[in-house]
């Protein structure tokens, strides 16, 4: 039996992935299990003896990460204390676990120039963007062992991203576990958490380059790592490749043919002055470690195309 903690947007997708594979699992509600407290969680693990624990709980803020700037206690509890409690309880009960983390602890990407590779935090810098548009092969994603560069230790960052980086530190080396890094989830189902829904709802779109995770692909890949008994550790679970928001909007216009016109923020200064309270992570991740285990993921453009062609409006 697998224990699933968290039945929100991502947790529901993980539950569906386990159902498709006919894996037995339990998903107790908060009234049955308070996973934020060590002793009740350890007692539950010892009593029910799950073979694996899947944790999709955390605090993201509503309607976006700006809410984390004012709800800092909740953000710390959900993104640092909860995974730390989970890891230590699982270690004490000798139960392996998988926890959903985030790629938002990075910003920018690695850029190859003249045979040398350097980190570029701002891919929208005019000269950088011009080179990227001419040749996207110069962009390399961050690997799992690269130090986060959008964190409290390497800021500025959002409070949300800072806590996600701390959460990874809190579980490092504790027990036998996976950290599954999710990045801007999307799929074919219209939802407030879906990146494709958000793009269609924004008054203006903020353009940048990002790795993305198809939610269904993400869930299948996470469970696949466990089923394959892949080595424990951190994995970037993103569809290979990267896209710009402007590129995705073009796909929306071509496939869904919405009646609205799309406008874009003219600059970072305008975006942060008008639409955002805290810095946003825009980044490219390398998923080759995941693919090397035999887990298969569609290229990001293919996954986007399929999602839009199967779009289910709410």
C-alpha positions in Angstrom: 0.0 0.0 0.0 1.1 3.5 -0.8 0.3 6.5 1.5 -0.7 9.7 -0.4 -0.5 12.9 1.5 -2.1 15.9 -0.2 -5.0 15.7 -2.6 -4.9 19.1 -4.2 -4.1 19.9 -7.9 -0.9 17.8 -8.0 -2.0 15.2 -5.5 -5.1 14.4 -7.5 -2.9 13.8 -10.6 -0.7 11.4 -8.6 -3.7 9.6 -7.4 -5.0 9.2 -10.9 -1.6 7.9 -12.0 -1.7 5.2 -9.2 -5.2 4.2 -10.2 -4.1 3.7 -13.8 -1.4 1.4 -12.6 -3.8 -0.4 -10.2 -1.6 0.5 -7.3 -3.2 0.2 -3.9 -3.1 3.5 -2.0 -4.7 5.4 0.9 -5.2 9.1 1.0 -6.4 10.1 4.5 -7.7 13.5 5.1 -6.3 16.0 7.6 -8.8 14.8 10.2 -7.4 11.3 10.0 -3.7 12.2 9.7 -1.9 15.5 10.6 1.3 15.0 8.6 2.8 18.3 10.0 3.3 16.6 13.4 6.0 14.1 13.8 4.6 11.8 16.5 1.1 11.2 14.9 2.7 10.7 11.5 5.3 8.2 12.8 2.5 6.3 14.7 0.4 6.2 11.5 3.4 4.8 9.5 4.1 2.1 12.2 0.5 1.1 12.3 -0.3 0.9 8.6 3.2 0.1 7.3 2.9 1.6 3.8 5.6 0.5 1.3 6.0 4.0 0.0 4.8 7.6 1.0 3.9 10.1 -1.7 3.7 13.7 -0.4 2.1 16.4 -2.6 1.3 18.8 0.2 2.7 22.3 0.5 1.8 25.9 0.5 1.8 27.8 -2.9 -0.4 30.8 -2.1 -3.7 31.9 -3.7 -4.1 33.2 -6.3 -0.3 33.1 -6.7 2.9 33.3 -4.9 2.4 36.9 -3.9 0.2 35.6 -1.1 3.2 33.9 0.4 4.8 37.2 1.1 2.1 38.0 3.8 1.4 34.4 4.9 4.9 33.6 5.8 4.2 31.3 8.7 1.9 29.1 6.6 4.5 29.1 3.8 7.3 28.0 6.1 5.1 25.4 7.7 4.0 23.9 4.4 7.2 24.1 2.5 9.9 23.5 5.1 8.5 22.0 8.3 6.2 19.6 6.6 8.8 17.9 4.3 11.3 17.9 7.1 8.8 16.1 9.4 7.9 13.7 6.6 11.5 12.8 5.9 12.4 12.2 9.5 9.2 10.2 10.3 9.8 8.0 7.2 13.4 7.5 8.2 12.4 6.5 11.7 9.8 4.0 10.3 12.2 2.9 7.6 9.7 3.8 4.8 10.9 5.4 1.5 9.1 8.6 0.4 8.7 10.9 -2.6 8.0 14.6 -2.1 6.9 17.1 -4.7 9.4 20.0 -4.8 9.7 22.8 -7.3 12.1 24.1 -10.1 11.3 27.7 -9.0 14.5 27.6 -6.8 16.4 28.6 -10.0 16.2 31.5 -12.4 17.6 31.9 -15.8 19.7 29.2 -17.4 23.2 28.3 -18.5 24.3 29.9 -21.7 27.2 28.6 -24.0 29.4 31.3 -25.5 32.7 30.8 -27.2 33.0 27.2 -25.9 32.5 28.4 -22.3 29.3 28.0 -20.2 28.1 30.7 -17.8 24.9 31.2 -15.8 22.6 33.9 -17.1 19.9 34.9 -14.6 18.1 37.2 -17.0 17.3 35.5 -20.4 15.3 38.6 -21.4 18.4 40.9 -21.3 18.3 42.3 -24.9 21.6 40.9 -26.1 21.0 37.5 -24.5 17.4 37.2 -25.9 18.6 38.0 -29.4 21.2 35.2 -29.2 18.7 32.7 -27.8 16.1 33.5 -30.5 18.8 32.9 -33.2 20.1 29.7 -31.7 18.2 28.0 -28.8 20.9 25.3 -28.6 23.1 27.7 -26.7 20.8 27.3 -23.7 21.5 24.6 -21.1 19.2 23.8 -18.2 20.2 23.5 -14.6 21.1 20.1 -13.3 19.9 18.6 -10.0 23.2 19.2 -8.3 23.5 22.8 -9.3 23.1 25.1 -6.3 19.8 27.0 -6.3 20.2 30.6 -7.5 16.7 31.9 -6.6 16.8 31.3 -2.9 17.4 33.0 0.5 21.1 32.1 0.0 21.3 33.6 -3.5 18.7 36.3 -3.9 16.7 38.2 -4.5 13.9 35.7 -4.6 10.2 35.3 -3.7 9.5 34.0 -0.1 7.8 31.0 -1.7 11.0 30.0 -3.7 13.1 30.7 -0.7 11.1 28.2 1.4 11.1 25.6 -1.3 14.9 25.7 -1.4 15.0 25.4 2.4 12.6 22.5 2.2 15.1 20.6 -0.1 17.9 21.4 2.4 15.8 20.1 5.3 15.3 16.7 3.7 18.8 16.3 2.2 20.4 13.1 3.4 17.4 12.1 5.6 16.1 8.6 4.9 15.4 7.1 1.5 13.6 9.6 -0.7 12.9 11.2 -4.0 12.5 15.0 -4.5 10.4 15.5 -7.7 10.8 19.0 -9.1 7.7 20.3 -10.8 7.8 23.3 -13.1 4.7 25.4 -14.2 2.2 22.5 -14.6 -0.3 22.3 -17.5 -2.5 19.8 -19.1 -5.7 19.7 -21.3 -8.1 20.4 -18.4 -9.2 24.0 -17.8 -8.3 24.8 -14.2 -7.1 27.9 -12.3 -3.9 26.1 -11.6 -3.3 25.2 -15.2 -0.7 27.4 -17.0 -2.7 27.3 -20.2 -5.8 28.6 -18.4 -3.7 31.3 -16.7 -2.3 32.5 -20.1 -5.8 32.8 -21.5 -7.1 34.8 -18.5 -4.2 37.3 -17.9 -5.0 40.8 -19.0 -1.4 41.0 -20.2 1.1 38.1 -20.5 4.5 38.2 -19.0 6.9 36.7 -21.6 9.9 34.7 -20.6 11.6 31.3 -21.2 10.7 28.4 -19.0 10.7 24.6 -18.6 7.2 23.2 -18.1 5.7 20.0 -16.7 2.7 18.4 -18.2 0.8 17.4 -15.1 -0.1 13.9 -16.2 3.4 13.2 -17.5 4.8 14.5 -14.3 2.6 12.2 -12.1 3.4 9.2 -14.3 7.1 9.9 -14.2 7.1 10.2 -10.4 5.3 6.9 -9.9 7.5 5.3 -12.6 10.6 6.2 -10.7 9.3 4.3 -7.7 8.0 1.3 -9.7 11.4 1.0 -11.5 13.1 1.4 -8.1 15.3 4.1 -9.6 18.0 5.5 -7.4 16.7 7.8 -4.7 17.5 11.5 -5.0 16.4 14.7 -6.7 14.9 14.7 -10.2 13.9 17.5 -12.5 10.5 16.2 -13.7 10.0 18.5 -16.7 9.2 17.8 -20.3 12.4 18.1 -22.3 13.0 21.5 -23.9 11.8 24.9 -23.1 9.4 27.5 -24.5 8.6 31.2 -24.2 5.2 32.4 -23.1 4.9 34.2 -26.4 5.4 30.9 -28.2 2.7 29.2 -26.1 0.3 32.1 -26.8 0.9 31.5 -30.5 -0.1 27.9 -30.1 -3.2 28.9 -28.2 -4.2 31.3 -31.0 -3.5 28.7 -33.7 -5.3 25.8 -32.1 -8.0 27.2 -29.8 -8.6 30.3 -31.9 -9.9 32.5 -28.9 -11.8 35.6 -29.7 -9.6 37.8 -27.5 -6.4 39.6 -28.5 -3.3 39.0 -26.4 -1.2 41.8 -25.0 2.3 41.5 -23.4 4.0 43.5 -20.7 6.5 45.8 -22.3 9.2 45.3 -19.7 10.0 43.8 -16.3 9.6 47.3 -14.8 6.1 47.6 -16.0 5.2 44.0 -14.9 6.5 44.3 -11.4 5.1 47.8 -11.0 1.6 46.8 -12.0 1.0 43.0 -11.7 3.5 41.4 -9.2 4.7 42.0 -5.7 7.6 39.7 -5.6 10.2 38.4 -8.1 9.2 35.5 -10.3 11.3 32.5 -11.2 11.8 32.0 -15.0 14.1 29.1 -15.6 15.2 26.2 -17.8 15.9 22.8 -16.2 17.7 19.8 -17.5 15.7 16.5 -17.3 18.4 14.2 -18.6 19.0 12.5 -15.2 15.3 11.5 -15.2 15.4 10.2 -18.8 18.5 8.2 -18.1 16.5 6.0 -15.7 14.3 4.9 -18.6 11.4 7.1 -17.7 9.9 8.6 -20.8 8.6 12.2 -21.2 7.3 13.9 -24.3 9.1 17.0 -25.6 7.5 20.1 -24.2 6.2 21.4 -27.5 4.6 18.0 -28.3 2.9 17.9 -24.9 1.6 21.4 -25.3 0.2 20.7 -28.8 -1.5 17.6 -27.5 -3.0 19.4 -24.5 -4.4 22.2 -26.6 -5.9 19.9 -29.2 -7.7 18.0 -26.4 -8.6 21.1 -24.5 -11.6 20.6 -22.1 -13.0 23.9 -21.1 -14.5 24.2 -17.7 
